[in-house]
């Protein structure tokens, strides 16, 4: 079987490697020549994906995976074409389809009769049928359902653990025809392996949801649920913080029975998925007030965290404040919708001198992001933990001469390592030096 994977990013490349490791021949297509060159050399073009480096080297050396910038070379002999090109949103929440439109038209111009096209990029409901199929037909001169088939099958993985997630979660498929769905099921059953999941109501594996629209909604619903749940936890945290209650104790108590599944509050909700996909849902359903309210609450959390720091510390004007963590989450070198930007903006609005430290980023990379790098050992008056990097669990005040106040936005620091510092968090009373044993 010959497979083309369109888009060799942090999801697409692991998918290509997974397919190639399962016995099919894969050609990866990407617009970035640097990425293509790295893949063909058997080198991972980005860090942080567990198991990718070794697996990539193995499949390239075996001749099972190659990469190109030429759509015709990748697609014209492919029996299956998997499209994993990012879909972004504009500042006002509108989906920006330009990259995917271009990718779809490139695929269409090279599409062979009999091919199966599977879209894995998260989409607004109806996009596969109403936007991609007409573009594929116009570019190819073929007819969907007669000459080729199209399905939607959303990726459901998290960067850093893609291979594990591919095994753990059912693969959802929604076709535009029964034939297309059957072909997609056969393909994914060939290239994916699934863990036993006795907790599921049906065997883990490929699940046919009946239509592309059902599969599109399933991906939007599962990610929007997380955003709404986190927003509810953040609402509780804001209230708890005002009233001297530790919200983590409350959440632990609530989740001790099976009908409560509260998530955890925090300084920000970042990444390519959770801040974005609710906006794609709202594009379909603009009257979804619960979703829009939740998105506003989560987007406001960096400002809230800085306000908490200001209450604990006092006037921040002229104060040196280091933000710990540029990444949107711990252990991942990625700043998509990271809370670092809102946090730094809120500090600067108060006149603070904000710098940023992150073990995964060089000073030059931080400057490229519009951030001021923190010099190790430089004195500061305050600090904010923005990302839950594992390194921060052992970090102490001795690394920040002069620090008086810390706002732990992720509940990851060890307060015993900050004995002379007032430590605050999201949704809990502050811990002051006088209150420690």
Number of C-alpha atoms within 10 A of each C-alpha: 12 17 26 29 27 30 23 24 17 18 23 24 25 25 25 30 26 23 24 26 21 15 14 17 20 29 24 30 28 23 15 13 13 10 22 21 16 14 23 19 16 20 17 20 17 13 14 17 19 15 14 22 19 12 18 26 18 17 23 21 14 11 12 21 26 24 27 21 17 13 23 17 16 26 28 18 19 26 19 26 26 26 24 25 24 19 19 21 16 10 7 7 16 13 18 13 15 11 12 19 17 13 20 22 20 20 26 26 19 19 29 19 19 16 22 26 28 25 24 22 22 27 25 22 22 15 15 22 18 10 13 19 21 16 19 25 18 14 17 19 14 17 15 22 15 10 15 21 25 29 28 31 30 24 21 21 16 17 18 19 15 22 22 15 17 22 17 18 19 20 21 26 28 28 28 20 17 15 15 24 27 15 19 27 21 12 18 17 14 14 16 18 17 18 15 13 14 9 8 10 7 10 14 19 22 21 17 21 17 16 18 28 21 19 25 27 18 17 22 25 15 14 20 25 15 17 25 22 18 24 27 20 22 26 17 21 25 21 15 19 19 12 12 12 17 18 23 20 10 14 19 15 11 14 13 10 9 7 8 12 13 17 19 20 28 25 31 30 24 22 20 18 19 21 23 25 26 28 24 23 24 19 16 13 14 12 10 13 11 9 20 16 14 22 22 11 18 25 20 18 25 26 19 19 28 23 17 21 26 18 12 18 19 12 13 22 14 13 18 20 25 29 25 23 27 29 26 25 22 19 18 19 20 20 18 18 20 24 28 27 18 19 24 24 17 19 28 16 12 16 15 20 19 24 20 24 21 22 15 17 17 12 16 12 12 18 13 10 12 10 19 19 20 20 13 9 10 12 16 21 20 27 24 27 25 31 30 22 23 13 13 19 14 12 16 16 19 13 13 19 13 16 21 20 26 28 27 25 25 21 22 19 23 15 24 14 14 21 19 18 22 22 26 26 26 29 27 20 17 20 17 18 16 10 9 10 6
